[in-house]
Amino acid sequence: MKRRKFYLFFFMALLLGCASNPAPEPAPAEEPSVPAAAAEPAAEEAAFDPGSISREVFDSTKVDVQNFIQNLNRIIAGKDYRAWVEHLGENYFAEISSPQFLSETSNQPRLKTQKIVLNSAEDYFNHVVVPSRADDRVDDIEFVGQNRVKAYRVTPGGQRLRLYELEGFGDTWKIIN
């Protein structure tokens, strides 16, 4: 189920990216240190009741997430790979760095047409994230745990498109898928 959600996100990112300019050449690969971050949901979060979140907490969290995404947009638009990686959860970074993920993603039609082969998370950032994610906006959030939210963009037709799943660590958010 988790992988299915990720692929849905990926295909949406590809669709949004198809209208953008071609991706730039990647910078020389130098793997950054992996940030400490998100673990799998705890057992108590499996039974989490979103109704337990007050309107005040919801509203302030939504503003925090919107600010986080605006900052992330600047990082992506500036093509700052190292800063982007600092916003990723450890497990998510490991997933997008895996040879299997990079191979499957390289076989997507948009990348195949452009003869792009992803060899690293930095390639993924340059050829997938940058062309499709530099102008996201958060219209709605959904709590899925005490410190976990899904961020959504709402289309003019009312369709909710999931942008990210985030986990909060104090005043910091990390993308966890």
C-alpha positions in Angstrom: 0.0 0.0 0.0 2.8 2.4 0.9 4.6 1.7 -2.4 1.3 2.2 -4.3 0.9 5.7 -2.7 4.4 6.6 -3.6 3.9 5.6 -7.2 0.7 7.7 -7.3 2.8 10.6 -6.0 5.5 9.9 -8.5 3.1 9.7 -11.5 1.5 13.0 -10.4 4.9 14.6 -10.2 5.8 13.4 -13.7 2.5 14.7 -15.1 3.1 18.1 -13.5 6.7 18.0 -14.7 5.8 17.3 -18.3 4.8 21.0 -18.9 8.1 22.3 -17.5 11.4 23.0 -19.1 13.9 20.2 -19.7 16.0 19.3 -16.6 19.5 20.7 -16.3 22.6 18.5 -16.3 23.3 17.0 -12.9 26.1 18.4 -10.8 29.0 16.1 -10.0 27.7 13.4 -7.7 28.8 13.6 -4.1 26.6 11.8 -1.6 25.7 13.9 1.4 25.4 12.5 4.8 21.9 11.0 5.4 19.9 13.1 7.8 18.5 11.5 11.0 14.7 11.2 10.5 11.5 9.4 10.3 10.8 5.9 11.4 7.8 3.8 10.6 4.6 4.8 12.4 4.5 3.7 16.0 1.8 1.3 17.1 -0.1 4.1 19.0 -0.3 6.1 15.8 -2.0 3.2 14.0 -5.0 3.9 16.3 -4.7 7.6 16.0 -7.9 9.6 16.0 -7.7 12.7 13.8 -10.7 14.1 15.7 -8.4 14.5 18.7 -6.6 17.4 17.0 -8.1 20.8 18.0 -8.9 23.5 15.4 -6.1 25.6 16.8 -3.5 22.9 16.4 -4.8 22.0 12.9 -4.7 25.7 11.8 -1.2 26.3 13.2 0.1 23.0 11.7 -1.3 23.9 8.3 0.5 27.3 8.4 3.7 25.5 9.5 3.4 23.0 6.6 2.6 25.7 4.1 5.7 27.6 5.2 7.8 24.4 5.0 6.6 23.8 1.5 7.3 27.4 0.4 10.8 27.0 1.7 11.1 23.7 0.0 9.9 25.3 -3.3 12.8 27.8 -3.0 15.3 25.1 -2.4 14.0 23.0 -5.4 13.8 26.1 -7.7 17.3 26.9 -6.7 18.4 23.4 -7.5 20.0 23.0 -4.1 20.3 19.2 -3.8 22.1 19.3 -0.4 19.4 21.5 1.2 16.7 19.3 -0.3 18.2 16.1 1.2 18.2 17.7 4.6 14.4 17.8 4.4 14.1 14.1 3.7 13.4 11.4 6.2 16.1 8.7 6.4 13.9 5.9 5.1 12.6 8.0 2.2 16.2 9.0 1.2 17.2 5.3 1.4 14.2 4.4 -0.8 14.9 7.0 -3.5 18.6 6.0 -3.5 18.0 2.3 -4.0 19.0 0.8 -7.3 15.5 -0.8 -7.7 13.7 2.5 -7.3 16.2 4.3 -9.6 15.8 1.6 -12.3 12.0 1.6 -12.1 11.9 5.4 -12.2 14.3 5.5 -15.2 11.8 3.3 -17.0 9.0 5.8 -16.8 7.9 7.1 -20.2 9.0 10.8 -19.7 12.5 9.8 -18.7 12.9 7.0 -21.3 11.8 9.5 -24.0 14.6 11.8 -22.9 17.0 8.9 -22.6 17.6 9.8 -18.9 19.0 7.1 -16.7 18.9 7.8 -12.9 22.0 6.6 -11.1 21.6 8.4 -7.8 19.2 10.3 -5.6 20.8 13.5 -7.0 19.8 12.4 -10.5 16.3 11.8 -9.2 16.3 15.3 -7.7 17.6 17.0 -10.9 15.5 15.1 -13.4 12.2 14.4 -11.5 11.9 16.7 -8.5 13.2 20.0 -10.0 11.1 19.9 -13.1 7.9 19.0 -11.3 8.0 20.3 -7.7 9.3 23.8 -7.6 5.9 25.5 -7.4 3.8 23.4 -5.1 1.3 24.8 -2.7 -0.5 23.3 0.2 -4.3 23.9 0.3 -5.1 21.3 2.9 -3.6 18.9 5.4 -4.7 15.7 7.0 -3.4 14.4 10.3 -2.5 10.7 10.1 -0.7 10.6 13.4 0.1 13.0 16.3 3.2 14.3 14.4 2.4 13.1 10.9 0.4 14.9 8.2 -0.4 14.5 4.5 -0.1 17.7 2.6 -2.6 18.2 -0.3 -3.0 20.6 -3.3 -6.7 21.0 -4.3 -7.4 21.4 -8.0 -10.0 23.9 -9.3 -12.3 20.9 -9.7 -12.0 20.0 -6.0 -9.7 17.0 -6.4 -7.2 16.6 -3.6 -3.7 15.7 -4.9 -1.4 14.4 -2.2 2.0 16.2 -2.4 3.9 14.9 0.6 3.6 12.9 3.8 5.5 14.7 6.5 6.6 13.9 10.0 7.2 16.7 12.6 10.2 16.6 14.9 9.8 19.6 17.2 9.9 22.6 14.9 11.3 20.6 12.0 9.4 18.7 9.3 10.8 15.8 7.2 9.4 14.3 4.0 8.8 10.7 4.7 7.3 9.7 1.3 
